[in-house]
């Protein structure tokens, strides 16, 4: 639901021809059976991203700002911090503190010893970010992160998907605090993953159903490729697993109505944007994650209908366990990969 004090931005749609969807879009289950999922209710809504701590417990942030630790053995829940805003992407900093991409406050550091919060970056080139979303952190503390839209805040995220004007950015906060724009013109820049050898960084483009890789070192440094294209759903947060795979959360299958709207004159999408949110295209209740190698070859595809846990926006693999969060549900979940 939109925050009352935020004005709804107008859309200025760009005509676009989406790639032809595969048959996978219409399948509610993956061919690879999803292992049994442990679902744990949380005291609030929207644990959008997840990360494991050193003990193997799950950290998640709710839409009211609270940051939770969920014990994966007892299922006990503790509040460890509160941004009093909207936490999204979560990552560990090299010193053991927690990095939060807060949709409104930008990059935040949480001192794990006290829960104290410090702002690391709210503005880029003197202008506040509109939609700080997800990140990946290098061993020296360099932060690669996404700003999903230059125009639409999280409360109106569908506007960016409808407009398709390329307002997303991939940014880098250097160890001296300066910020560089690495890629601009992205279609709803979202999840970020960083290679273990720091040779590349990948960013999900939710609005184009793809993942783009930017080369950081080597002869192709500064160039970028689409490594995962024409996904059957909307890619959200992504992360590099301990298995070396790029894990992708898919909160919903592609929507045929939205795909069709992109090809029509802009007036159709302006008319849809003027409707109440309930009448606009909605995410489907599914649990869906995929994993790819560094070249974009699919390795895993796990999907099943969702209930208490659905609309999976965050995914994290660590030593064979895969945790999942949701932008709208009131639960987190995890499963263990089958032994090979």
Protein Blocks (a to p, Z undefined) as FASTA:
>chain_A
ZZfklccddddddddddddddfklmpmbdfbdcddddddddebehilbacddfkopacdd
dfkopacdddfklopacdfbdehiacfbdcddfkopacdddfklopadddfknopacdfb
fbgghiacfbdcbdcddfkopacdddfbfkbcfklmmmmmmnonopaccddddfkopacd
fbghiahiabddddfklpaccdddfknopacdddfedjkgoiacdfbghiabdcdddddd
fkopacdddfbacdfklmmmmmmcfklmmmmmmpcfklmccdddddddddddfkopafbd
cddddfkbgcifbdcdeehiacdddfkbccdcddddddZZ
